[in-house]
Amino acid sequence: MTEVVATLRRQLRYLASTDRMGKFVSVGAIGFVVDNVVLALCYGVFGLSLIVAKLIAAEAAIAVMFALNERWTFAAMGRSSARAVARRFVSSNIVRAGGVLVATTILVVLYEFAGVWYLVANVIGIGVGFVVNYTFESLVTWRVHRQ
């Protein structure tokens, strides 16, 4: 039992890194802009369905954020081989799928049923998934607790 507690403490200490959290927030802000710009283009300009536009926007943001996190936020974590980076990219997409599901659900519910402007609804959805994304990206994708 003490080993489990020690592991949890170590994981929480790595997650609480203010430097890493600050970088993750900065990268998230860039991803936030990418997500909203692509959503506005796909839905507002090109007329794609809201869900399809959101999924395209989310994947664009995930790809940009992965690249920035890989090179900056978590640069010291893990191996740099093409295979290791590809594994982390797939892992990042899987981990963030839960956040995309939450954000998309909130977007659709607020827009369709509450009449909230789609970009504001998207902002709220993105905000809800932030803490979960940080935690799972840190622990699953970059495995900061193993460093």
C-alpha atoms as one frame of an Amber mdcrd trajectory, in Angstrom:
protein
   0.000   0.000   0.000   2.844   2.410   0.768   4.223   1.815  -2.728   0.895
   2.870  -4.249   0.836   6.029  -2.111   4.447   6.819  -3.045   3.625   6.367
  -6.752   0.586   8.642  -6.460   2.644  11.311  -4.684   5.333  11.152  -7.365
   2.729  11.453 -10.132   1.071  14.427  -8.429   4.462  16.123  -7.981   5.194
  15.784 -11.716   1.714  17.029 -12.619   2.086  20.037 -10.322   5.153  21.342
 -12.157   4.358  25.031 -12.662   6.849  25.276 -15.514   5.291  22.373 -17.407
   1.739  23.494 -16.596   2.542  27.016 -17.857   3.906  25.627 -21.112   0.898
  23.326 -21.480  -1.458  26.287 -20.959   0.450  28.349 -23.538   0.302  25.525
 -26.072  -3.368  25.053 -25.220  -4.005  28.730 -25.979  -2.514  28.250 -29.443
  -4.599  25.097 -29.911  -7.654  27.049 -28.770  -7.068  29.629 -31.514  -6.476
  26.931 -34.150  -9.626  25.068 -33.087 -11.823  28.179 -33.253 -10.385  29.491
 -36.530 -10.782  26.119 -38.258 -14.279  25.708 -36.786 -15.285  29.181 -38.005
 -13.936  28.407 -41.474 -15.425  24.926 -41.778 -18.821  25.744 -40.291 -19.234
  29.480 -40.758 -17.627  29.874 -44.183 -17.728  26.479 -45.911 -21.029  25.328
 -44.388 -19.974  21.884 -43.191 -22.156  20.320 -40.508 -21.327  21.500 -36.996
 -20.110  18.105 -35.804 -17.913  17.481 -38.876 -16.508  21.016 -38.623 -15.758
  20.515 -34.908 -13.999  17.200 -35.522 -11.820  18.731 -38.248 -11.055  21.720
 -36.016 -10.234  19.507 -33.046  -7.842  17.320 -35.045  -6.083  20.376 -36.473
  -5.656  21.732 -32.947  -4.502  18.353 -31.596  -1.838  18.054 -34.306  -0.533
  21.578 -33.663  -0.562  21.123 -29.886   1.140  17.746 -30.126   3.967  19.213
 -32.192   4.439  22.113 -29.764   4.200  19.928 -26.659   6.606  17.421 -28.172
   9.218  20.108 -28.904   8.703  22.360 -25.886   6.494  21.291 -22.971   7.656
  17.680 -22.789  10.889  17.969 -24.799  12.914  16.116 -22.171  10.443  13.236
 -21.925  10.859   9.984 -23.791  12.884   8.915 -26.776  13.088  10.967 -29.965
  13.032   8.125 -32.497  10.400   8.329 -35.231   8.677   5.279 -33.769   8.516
   6.794 -30.262   7.170  10.106 -31.590   4.577   8.273 -33.727   3.503   6.259
 -30.661   3.090   9.458 -28.661   1.106  11.086 -31.498  -1.311   8.146 -31.630
  -1.495   8.100 -27.843  -2.173  11.842 -27.791  -5.041  11.433 -30.249  -6.529
   8.578 -28.224  -6.147  10.472 -24.942  -7.657  13.636 -26.377 -10.564  11.750
 -27.958 -12.324  11.902 -24.596 -11.813  15.657 -24.427 -13.036  16.058 -28.011
 -16.147  14.028 -27.189 -16.865  16.219 -24.158 -16.157  19.462 -26.052 -18.264
  18.403 -29.039 -21.158  17.336 -26.814 -21.085  20.636 -24.934 -20.827  22.568
 -28.202 -23.846  20.830 -29.727 -25.976  20.951 -26.567 -25.293  24.637 -25.900
 -25.700  25.651 -29.532 -28.694  23.509 -30.486 -30.641  23.551 -27.226 -29.565
  26.674 -25.378 -29.031  29.009 -28.332 -25.454  29.862 -27.382 -23.374  31.184
 -30.305 -21.332  28.252 -31.633 -17.918  29.826 -30.994 -18.805  30.647 -27.379
 -20.189  27.121 -26.916 -16.940  25.776 -28.342 -14.883  27.849 -25.895 -16.864
  26.422 -22.986 -16.426  22.875 -24.283 -12.687  23.321 -24.700 -12.407  24.705
 -21.179 -14.141  21.717 -19.635 -11.638  19.262 -21.112  -8.451  21.125 -20.174
  -7.632  19.522 -16.814  -8.423  16.025 -18.022  -6.299  16.535 -21.144  -3.334
  17.833 -19.134  -3.502  14.958 -16.674  -3.811  12.203 -19.247  -1.354  13.736
 -21.716   1.208  14.039 -18.912   0.690  10.539 -17.564  -0.157   8.524 -20.680
   1.399  10.259 -23.687   4.643  11.617 -22.207   4.741   9.476 -19.042   6.239
  12.236 -16.935   5.975  10.153 -13.763   8.556   7.695 -15.154  11.276  10.293
 -15.609
